[in-house]
Amino acid sequence: MKDKELEDLIARAISEDIGNGDHTSLACIDANSEGKAKLLVKEEGIIAGLRVAVEVFRQTDPEIVPLLMVNDGSRVKHGDVAFTVTGSQQSLLRAERLALNILQRMSGIATVTAQYVDAVKETGAKIIDTRKTTPGIRFLEKEAVRLGGGFNHRMGLYDMIMIKDNHIDFAGSIVAALNRTRKYLEQNGLDLKIVIEARRLDDISEIIAAGGADRIMFDNFTPEETGKAVEIVNGRTETESSGGITLSTVREYALCGVDYISIGALTHHIKSLDMSLKAF
């Protein structure tokens, strides 16, 4: 994560939230009052976003002193205290909700990711995310995936070639899409991995014959079709399963021998982990 990207994001978030002042705290709390608060975990899971929360407190008030009890990526349970913060009561109240919003969402992503990772243990399959992220905070959501034990797919449109159904249809065919892609990369001096989507078993042989693909993604295949697809590929490219895979079915896909399983729900269908900041 780039520190400048994080700093800019938090600066915008603070400005969005505070506007011309936290009038509730200014009205109720003496400006010279000091206080202490703790982050209380209220649900079992994987905590993520602690270092981001520290930056929230730092930007809100450099005089706030955080003390971490656990590290990012740690397993936590109901009743655990993840950190304490000491400083101006007004400052702690200004930072409270923003820090919690980030921590709860990132921890929710990390927790679900860990559940998928646990489900495919000892199969050789890696759980990866997608671009189905919240605009503007993708780098945080993808960091949360890593903290949960998963891996990042591509960060954006710029760091991988990913030829999907619409690309193939617009290009005219699988062969045309791959040929144009290889030519484009050569002409522009780019060294990017090529992933291409297969919508049916027949596509796989066509992709392999055309050449150039580093990975074939089996889109919305059943587990039975996935097993056959892996046999057809026979190690000639990397393989990936994608589309409609859930926690209850992910191991079945992993046992087919695919290298990667991409799960959009890791970032776009998330329940935040329950936690609160309590004065004490």
BELPETA-V191673 format. One record per residue. N is the residue number from 1. RES is the residue in three letters. PSI is psi in whole degrees, -180 to 180 (999 if undefined). NEAR is the number of other C-alpha atoms within 12 Angstrom. D_CENTER is the distance of its C-alpha to the mean C-alpha in Angstrom with 2 decimals. Layout:
n	res	psi	near	d_center
N	RES	PSI	NEAR	D_CENTER
N	RES	PSI	NEAR	D_CENTER
This chain:
n	res	psi	near	d_center
1	MET	133	20	12.50
2	LYS	128	12	15.70
3	ASP	-39	14	17.73
4	LYS	-40	11	19.35
5	GLU	-42	18	16.26
6	LEU	-45	27	15.36
7	GLU	-43	23	19.04
8	ASP	-42	19	19.47
9	LEU	-47	27	16.64
10	ILE	-38	32	18.17
11	ALA	-43	24	21.63
12	ARG	-40	20	20.99
13	ALA	-41	26	19.55
14	ILE	-44	29	22.59
15	SER	-41	20	24.93
16	GLU	-40	15	23.62
17	ASP	-42	22	24.13
18	ILE	-34	25	27.37
19	GLY	-125	13	29.25
20	ASN	13	11	32.85
21	GLY	147	17	32.49
22	ASP	84	25	31.40
23	HIS	-28	15	34.78
24	THR	-50	14	34.40
25	SER	-40	21	33.94
26	LEU	-35	20	36.53
27	ALA	-37	11	38.94
28	CYS	-27	13	38.49
29	ILE	134	20	37.77
30	ASP	137	15	40.13
31	ALA	-25	17	38.79
32	ASN	2	12	39.97
33	SER	132	18	38.53
34	GLU	152	22	36.24
35	GLY	178	25	33.96
36	LYS	142	26	31.41
37	ALA	157	31	28.40
38	LYS	146	29	26.11
39	LEU	111	39	22.58
40	LEU	120	31	23.42
41	VAL	133	32	20.98
42	LYS	9	24	22.12
43	GLU	144	24	20.00
44	GLU	140	25	19.06
45	GLY	-161	36	15.53
46	ILE	126	43	13.29
47	ILE	138	54	13.46
48	ALA	145	47	10.90
49	GLY	10	44	11.76
50	LEU	-44	37	15.37
51	ARG	-26	31	15.95
52	VAL	-42	41	14.65
53	ALA	-40	43	17.09
54	VAL	-40	39	19.77
55	GLU	-34	32	19.50
56	VAL	-48	40	19.90
57	PHE	-39	39	23.02
58	ARG	-45	27	24.27
59	GLN	-31	29	24.16
60	THR	-43	35	25.70
61	ASP	110	26	28.43
62	PRO	-16	19	28.79
63	GLU	-11	20	31.24
64	ILE	136	30	28.75
65	VAL	112	28	28.49
66	PRO	149	29	25.39
67	LEU	108	23	25.85
68	LEU	135	23	22.90
69	MET	-21	20	23.80
70	VAL	169	25	20.63
71	ASN	158	21	17.93
72	ASP	137	32	14.16
73	GLY	-2	31	13.03
74	SER	148	26	16.40
75	ARG	132	28	17.34
76	VAL	164	31	19.12
77	LYS	171	21	21.50
78	HIS	130	20	23.51
79	GLY	-14	17	25.80
80	ASP	146	27	24.03
81	VAL	117	27	24.22
82	ALA	-35	40	21.26
83	PHE	166	33	23.11
84	THR	155	31	26.10
85	VAL	138	39	26.83
86	THR	136	31	30.38
87	GLY	-163	30	31.78
88	SER	131	29	33.21
89	GLN	-40	32	32.84
90	GLN	-41	34	32.37
91	SER	-41	38	29.56
92	LEU	-39	43	27.76
93	LEU	-34	39	28.04
94	ARG	-36	35	26.78
95	ALA	-17	39	23.55
96	GLU	-58	37	23.06
97	ARG	-41	27	21.19
98	LEU	-45	35	18.84
99	ALA	-43	38	17.91
100	LEU	-42	37	17.52
101	ASN	-45	29	15.42
102	ILE	-48	38	12.75
103	LEU	-44	43	13.26
104	GLN	-43	39	13.38
105	ARG	-48	42	10.23
106	MET	-39	48	8.06
107	SER	-35	50	10.39
108	GLY	-42	41	10.15
109	ILE	-47	46	6.53
110	ALA	-38	46	7.71
111	THR	-47	42	10.91
112	VAL	-41	42	10.22
113	THR	-45	48	8.39
114	ALA	-34	35	11.55
115	GLN	-42	29	13.74
116	TYR	-42	38	12.87
117	VAL	-44	35	13.29
118	ASP	-36	24	16.53
119	ALA	-24	28	17.68
120	VAL	16	33	17.87
121	LYS	140	20	19.44
122	GLU	21	13	22.31
123	THR	-20	22	21.72
124	GLY	-10	21	20.37
125	ALA	142	31	17.43
126	LYS	137	38	13.94
127	ILE	127	45	10.91
128	ILE	158	37	8.53
129	ASP	-168	43	5.93
130	THR	-170	32	7.71
131	ARG	11	30	8.69
132	LYS	72	27	8.89
133	THR	170	32	7.30
134	THR	122	21	9.65
135	PRO	133	15	12.07
136	GLY	-24	19	12.60
137	ILE	25	27	9.58
138	ARG	-42	30	7.01
139	PHE	-31	31	7.50
140	LEU	-42	38	6.95
141	GLU	-37	46	3.71
142	LYS	-31	41	2.85
143	GLU	-40	40	5.74
144	ALA	-37	46	5.18
145	VAL	-45	48	4.04
146	ARG	-40	36	7.06
147	LEU	-25	33	8.96
148	GLY	0	38	8.97
149	GLY	1	35	10.53
150	GLY	-176	38	8.40
151	PHE	154	31	8.43
152	ASN	138	36	7.09
153	HIS	-121	35	9.34
154	ARG	153	25	10.74
155	MET	-31	25	9.67
156	GLY	-161	20	12.28
157	LEU	-9	14	15.70
158	TYR	-17	14	17.28
159	ASP	11	17	16.10
160	MET	145	24	16.79
161	ILE	124	32	19.36
162	MET	100	32	18.16
163	ILE	110	37	21.29
164	LYS	-174	25	20.78
165	ASP	-45	24	23.53
166	ASN	-36	17	24.39
167	HIS	-45	23	24.65
168	ILE	-45	25	27.01
169	ASP	-42	16	29.01
170	PHE	-38	14	29.44
171	ALA	-26	18	30.38
172	GLY	-29	15	32.86
173	SER	168	24	31.87
174	ILE	-47	36	29.64
175	VAL	-45	27	32.20
176	ALA	-42	22	32.40
177	ALA	-44	33	28.65
178	LEU	-42	33	28.49
179	ASN	-45	24	31.74
180	ARG	-37	25	30.72
181	THR	-47	32	27.40
182	ARG	-42	27	29.25
183	LYS	-43	16	31.83
184	TYR	-46	17	29.39
185	LEU	-42	19	27.61
186	GLU	-45	14	31.08
187	GLN	-30	11	32.52
188	ASN	6	11	29.75
189	GLY	37	10	29.47
190	LEU	140	17	25.78
191	ASP	85	18	24.35
192	LEU	141	23	21.24
193	LYS	141	25	20.22
194	ILE	119	34	21.29
195	VAL	135	38	19.51
196	ILE	142	42	21.60
197	GLU	136	40	21.41
198	ALA	127	40	24.24
199	ARG	-16	31	25.23
200	ARG	164	22	28.13
201	LEU	-37	28	29.64
202	ASP	-27	19	32.19
203	ASP	-29	26	29.60
204	ILE	-48	35	28.75
205	SER	-37	26	32.21
206	GLU	-40	26	32.36
207	ILE	-46	37	29.15
208	ILE	-40	30	30.49
209	ALA	-38	19	33.90
210	ALA	-34	22	32.63
211	GLY	160	26	30.87
212	GLY	-18	32	28.21
213	ALA	135	36	25.06
214	ASP	-26	30	22.89
215	ARG	141	34	20.91
216	ILE	127	46	21.81
217	MET	120	39	19.33
218	PHE	108	45	21.11
219	ASP	119	32	20.21
220	ASN	33	26	21.20
221	PHE	151	29	23.50
222	THR	165	25	24.97
223	PRO	-39	27	24.85
224	GLU	-45	19	28.46
225	GLU	-36	26	27.76
226	THR	-43	38	24.87
227	GLY	-43	25	27.35
228	LYS	-38	23	29.84
229	ALA	-43	37	27.40
230	VAL	-39	35	26.54
231	GLU	-41	20	30.32
232	ILE	-44	27	30.98
233	VAL	-43	33	28.52
234	ASN	42	19	30.05
235	GLY	5	17	27.87
236	ARG	-21	21	28.64
237	THR	169	30	25.04
238	GLU	158	30	21.60
239	THR	150	40	20.57
240	GLU	136	40	17.54
241	SER	142	48	17.54
242	SER	151	38	15.79
243	GLY	106	27	16.73
244	GLY	16	21	17.48
245	ILE	131	29	16.54
246	THR	175	28	16.33
247	LEU	-31	26	16.36
248	SER	-18	15	20.12
249	THR	-9	22	20.32
250	VAL	-36	36	17.62
251	ARG	-35	30	20.10
252	GLU	-41	28	22.77
253	TYR	-42	44	20.82
254	ALA	-38	39	19.95
255	LEU	-12	26	23.67
256	CYS	-14	31	24.57
257	GLY	13	34	23.61
258	VAL	153	41	20.67
259	ASP	-38	33	18.71
260	TYR	149	38	15.23
261	ILE	116	51	13.89
262	SER	132	42	11.18
263	ILE	104	42	9.94
264	GLY	-30	33	9.14
265	ALA	-14	31	9.59
266	LEU	-34	47	6.47
267	THR	-19	40	5.43
268	HIS	-4	25	9.04
269	HIS	67	19	11.27
270	ILE	139	26	10.53
271	LYS	123	22	13.38
272	SER	148	32	13.18
273	LEU	135	33	14.69
274	ASP	124	30	18.30
275	MET	163	37	19.69
276	SER	157	30	22.28
277	LEU	118	32	24.04
278	LYS	131	25	27.67
279	ALA	146	21	30.69
280	PHE	999	14	33.04
